[in-house]
Every structure is written in structure tokens, then in C-alpha cells.
């Protein structure tokens, strides 16, 4: 106990940091973990036994299957949009098939491969 008091007095224990960490852990357990575990238990446990009846109902529902299909389409479209917007943010380079072409490389290539001016202007 004396070591703890000494650390608090020395300032080596960050009490506000500990309080924030405890509050964050409480928030995660209270609002994310517990509700999801409770939902899973209510859906998949009937009369004290595990059952996949809910999945069977979803697979037989045309509305649910259409909703799942739309969710996958939205996810793929979001990934494509994210990829293209990320590529558009890079002003100095373009990624074509895994090969990065930069403006700097292009300028260097243009300097090296520029035709020599002809000296026969007489």
C-alpha cells in the first residue's frame, strides 16, 4: 500500500488516464458486448438448447435474401469507391495494375528521351 501511495505522490501513476480507460472499458462492455451477446443468446438458444432455426428462417425469406444481396453490392461498391477516391487523392502518381507511375519519373524519362536539337539550321 505504501508503494501505491508513493507512486501516486511521485506522479508515476496517471489517475485521469486510468479513469478514462475504466470508463472506456465499461462503455464497450455495456453498449457493445453485452447487447450483442444477449441478442445472440435470444436468437440461437431455445429451451436451453442451441438451434440454427433463425438462419433457416432467413434463408427461406425472399425479402431477407434480397436485403443480404443488396448489402453485399453496397459493400463492394463502397470498396471500389474508396479505392478510386484514394487514387484520386494522390496528385503525384497513378497506380495502374500495381505499377506506380509518378509525374517525377515521367519528367525524368522525358528529359532522357528528348530528341537532340538539330544543329543543321544553315
ROROTOR-172680 format. One line per 10 residues: their letters; for each residue x, y, z of N, C-alpha, C. Coordinates in steps of 0.02 Angstrom, whole numbers, plus 32768, in hexadecimal, padded with zeros to 4 digits. Example, Ala and Ser with C-alpha at 12.3 -4.5 7.8 and 13.67 -1.06 7.14 Angstrom:
% residues 2
AS = 8294 7EE4 8186 8267 7F1F 8186 8294 7F5B 8186; 8282 7F90 8162 82AC 7FCB 8165 8285 8002 818A $
END
This chain:
% residues 122
XXXXXXXXXX = 8029 7FC4 8000 8000 8000 8000 802B 803F 8000; 8064 803B 8022 8092 8074 8024 80AF 8082 7FDF; 80BC 804D 7FB8 80D7 8056 7F75 80A5 8079 7F48; 8065 8068 7F4F 8031 8088 7F27 802B 80D2 7F39; 802C 80E3 7F7A 802A 8129 7F8F 8066 814F 7F75; 80A0 812E 7F77 80DD 814E 7F5F 80D9 815D 7F14; 80BF 812D 7EED 80BA 8137 7EA5 8088 816E 7E95; 8052 8172 7EBB 8020 81A7 7EB1 803F 81EB 7EC0; 8065 81EF 7EF7 8085 822E 7F09 80BB 8241 7ED7; 80DF 8210 7EBD 8114 821F 7E8C 80F7 8234 7E48 $
XXXXXXXXXX = 80BA 8221 7E3C 809B 8230 7DFC 80A9 81FC 7DC7; 80C3 81C2 7DDB 80D0 818D 7DAA 8092 8167 7D97; 805C 816E 7DBD 801C 8150 7DAC 7FEF 8187 7D91; 7FD6 817D 7D55 7FAB 81AF 7D35 7F62 819F 7D46; 7F49 81BF 7D7A 7F06 81B1 7D92 7ED1 81C5 7D5F; 7ED4 81FF 7D3F 7EA2 820F 7D0C 7EA3 81DC 7CD2; 7EDD 81C4 7CC0 7EE2 8192 7C8B 7EC2 8151 7C9F; 7ECC 813D 7CDE 7EAD 80FF 7CF7 7E61 8106 7CF9; 7E48 8141 7D0E 7E00 814C 7D11 7DE2 8149 7CCA; 7E04 8167 7C9A 7DEC 8166 7C54 7DEB 811F 7C3A $
XXXXXXXXXX = 7E1F 80F8 7C48 7E22 80B2 7C31 7DEA 8089 7C50; 7DDD 8092 7C90 7DA6 806D 7CB1 7D63 8081 7C93; 7D58 80C2 7C87 7D1A 80D9 7C69 7D11 80BD 7C22; 7D47 80BA 7BFC 7D44 80A0 7BB8 7D34 8055 7BB8; 7D54 8030 7BE5 7D46 7FE8 7BEB 7CFD 7FDD 7BFF; 7CE5 8004 7C2F 7C9F 7FFF 7C45 7C70 800D 7C0A; 7C7E 8042 7BE3 7C54 8054 7BAA 7C52 801B 7B76; 7C8C 8000 7B66 7C90 7FCA 7B34 7C68 7F8D 7B4B; 7C71 7F79 7B8A 7C4D 7F3E 7BA4 7C02 7F4C 7BA7; 7BEF 7F86 7BC1 7BA9 7F96 7BCB 7B82 7F9F 7B8A $
XXXXXXXXXX = 7B9F 7FC1 7B59 7B79 7FD3 7B1E 7B8B 7FAA 7ADF; 7BC2 7F85 7AE0 7BD4 7F5E 7AA5 7BD3 7F13 7AB2; 7BF5 7EFD 7AE6 7BFD 7EB5 7AF2 7BBC 7E97 7B0E; 7BA4 7EB1 7B45 7B69 7E94 7B66 7B2B 7E91 7B39; 7B19 7EC8 7B17 7ADD 7EC4 7AEC 7AE4 7E90 7AB4; 7B20 7E8B 7A97 7B29 7E59 7A61 7B27 7E12 7A7C; 7B45 7E05 7AB5 7B42 7DC2 7AD2 7AFA 7DB1 7AE5; 7AD6 7DE2 7B00 7A90 7DD7 7B13 7A66 7DC7 7AD5; 7A71 7DEB 7A9F 7A4C 7DDF 7A61 7A5B 7D9A 7A45; 7A9B 7D87 7A44 7AAE 7D45 7A2B 7A8F 7D0E 7A55 $
XXXXXXXXXX = 7A8D 7D17 7A96 7A70 7CE4 7AC2 7A25 7CDE 7AB6; 7A03 7D17 7AAD 79BA 7D14 7AA1 79AA 7CF5 7A5D; 79D4 7D00 7A2B 79C6 7CE7 79E8 79D8 7C9E 79E1; 7A11 7C89 79FB 7A2A 7C46 79ED 7A20 7C13 7A25; 7A04 7C28 7A5D 79F8 7BF9 7A94 79AD 7BF6 7AA2; 798F 7BBC 7A96 7948 7BB1 7AA4 7941 7B77 7AD5; 791E 7B82 7B0A 7913 7B4F 7B3E 7954 7B32 7B58; 7986 7B5D 7B5D 79C6 7B47 7B79 79F3 7B21 7B49; 79DF 7B1D 7B0A 7A07 7AF8 7AD9 7A18 7B26 7A9E; 7A54 7B1D 7A83 7A6B 7B43 7A49 7A46 7B2C 7A0A $
XXXXXXXXXX = 7A2E 7B5C 79E2 7A0A 7B4B 79A5 7A1B 7B7C 796D; 7A19 7B64 792F 7A26 7B8E 78F4 79E5 7B9E 78D0; 79AE 7B9C 78F3 796C 7BA9 78D7 7968 7BEF 78B9; 7988 7C20 78D7 7986 7C65 78BF 79A7 7C6B 787A; 79DE 7C49 7871 7A01 7C4A 7830 79D5 7C29 77FB; 79B4 7BF3 780C 7988 7BD1 77DE 794F 7BFF 77C8; 7933 7C25 77F7 78FE 7C55 77E6 7917 7C8C 77B8; 7953 7CA3 77C4 7970 7CD8 7799 797B 7CBE 7753; 7996 7C82 774C 79A5 7C66 770B 7965 7C59 76E2; 792E 7C4F 7703 78EF 7C42 76E0 78C9 7C83 76CF $
XXXXXXXXXX = 78DE 7CBA 76EB 78BC 7CFA 76E0 78DA 7D1E 76A3; 78AF 7D2B 7671 78C6 7D4E 7635 78DA 7D95 7645; 78B6 7DB5 7672 78C5 7DF9 7686 790A 7DFE 76A8; 7918 7DCF 76D4 7958 7DCE 76F7 7991 7DC0 76C6; 7987 7D93 7697 79BC 7D83 7667 79CA 7DBF 7639; 7995 7DE2 7625 799E 7E1E 75FC 79C5 7E53 7623; 79B5 7E59 7662 79D8 7E89 768E 7A22 7E77 7695; 7A30 7E37 769E 7A76 7E21 76A2 7A9C 7E2F 7661; 7A7B 7E22 7629 7A9A 7E2F 75E7 7AAA 7E79 75E0; 7A7A 7EA4 75F2 7A85 7EEC 75EE 7ABD 7F02 761C $
XXXXXXXXXX = 7AC4 7EE3 7656 7AFA 7EF4 7684 7B3E 7EE3 7666; 7B43 7EA9 7645 7B82 7E97 7624 7B92 7EC6 75EA; 7B60 7ED8 75C3 7B6B 7F06 758C 7B83 7F4A 75A6; 7B64 7F61 75DC 7B78 7FA0 75FA 7BBF 7F9D 7615; 7BD1 7F66 7633 7C15 7F5E 764E 7C48 7F60 7616; 7C3C 7F3D 75E0 7C6B 7F3B 75A8 7C6F 7F80 7587; 7C37 7FA2 757F 7C38 7FE5 7562 7C5E 8015 758F; 7C57 800F 75D0 7C7A 803A 75FF 7CC6 802E 75FA; 7CDA 7FF0 75F4 7D21 7FE0 75EE 7D3D 7FFE 75AE; 7D19 7FF6 7577 7D30 8012 7537 7D34 805E 753B $
XXXXXXXXXX = 7D03 807E 755A 7D03 80C6 7561 7D3D 80DD 758D; 7D49 80B9 75C2 7D81 80C9 75EE 7DC4 80C4 75C9; 7DCB 808F 75A0 7E09 8086 757A 7E13 80BE 7548; 7DDE 80D1 7523 7DE5 8105 74F1 7DEF 8149 7511; 7DCE 8157 7549 7DD7 8198 7569 7E1D 819D 7587; 7E38 8165 759F 7E7C 8165 75B8 7EAD 8172 7580; 7EA2 8154 7546 7ECE 815F 750D 7EC8 81A7 74F5; 7E8D 81C4 74F8 7E83 8209 74E2 7EA5 823A 7511; 7EAE 8228 7550 7ECE 8255 7581 7F19 825C 7574; 7F36 822A 7554 7F7E 822C 7548 7F8A 8253 7507 $
XXXXXXXXXX = 7FA0 8291 7510 7FA8 82BD 74D6 7FE7 82AD 74AE; 801A 8292 74CF 8059 8289 74AC 8063 8244 748D; 8032 8218 7495 803B 81D6 7479 7FF9 81B5 7468; 7FFD 8184 743D 7FC4 815C 7429 7FD8 8113 742E; 7FAD 80EA 7448 7FBB 80A3 744F 7F95 807D 741A; 7FB8 8061 73EA 7F98 803C 73B4 7FAE 7FF4 73B9; 7F80 7FC9 73CD 7F8F 7F82 73D0 7FCA 7F71 73FE; 7FD0 7F95 7434 8006 7F87 7463 8047 7FAB 7451; 8049 7FCE 7419 8086 7FF2 7405 807A 803C 7411; 80A1 805A 743B 8098 80A0 744D 80C0 80CC 741E $
XXXXXXXXXX = 809C 80FA 73FE 80BB 8129 73D0 80B7 816D 73F1; 80EF 818C 73FC 80EE 81CD 741C 8100 8202 73E9; 80EA 823F 73F6 80F9 8277 73CA 8144 8283 73C8; 8165 8279 7400 81AD 8284 7403 81D1 8253 73D4; 81BD 8213 73D6 81DB 81E2 73A9 81CE 81F3 7361; 8192 820C 7353 8181 821D 730F 81AB 8257 72F7; 81B6 828A 7322 81DF 82C3 730F 8228 82AD 7303; 8241 8281 732E 8286 8268 7325 828B 8241 72E4; 825A 8219 72D5 825A 81F2 7297 8258 8221 725A; 8230 8255 725F 822A 8285 7227 826D 82A8 721C $
XXXXXXXXXX = 8291 82B9 7252 82D2 82DA 724A 8304 82AC 7229; 8304 826C 723D 8334 823D 7221 8325 822C 71D9; 82E7 822A 71C7 82D5 8212 7184 82C1 824C 7154; 82CD 8289 7168 82BE 82C1 713C 82ED 82C0 7101; 82D4 82C9 70C6 8301 82C9 708B 8330 8305 708E; 836D 82FA 7077 839F 832F 7076 838B 8362 7041; 8393 83A2 7051 8384 83D5 701E 83B7 83CF 6FE5; 839E 83D6 6FA9 83CB 83D0 6F70 83F4 840E 6F68; 8433 8404 6F59 8462 843D 6F52 8469 8452 6F09; 8444 8434 6EDD 844B 8444 6E96 8414 8475 6E81 $
XX = 8415 84B0 6EA0 83E4 84E4 6E8F 8402 8517 6E5F; 842D 8502 6E34 844D 8531 6E07 842E 8532 6DC2 $
END
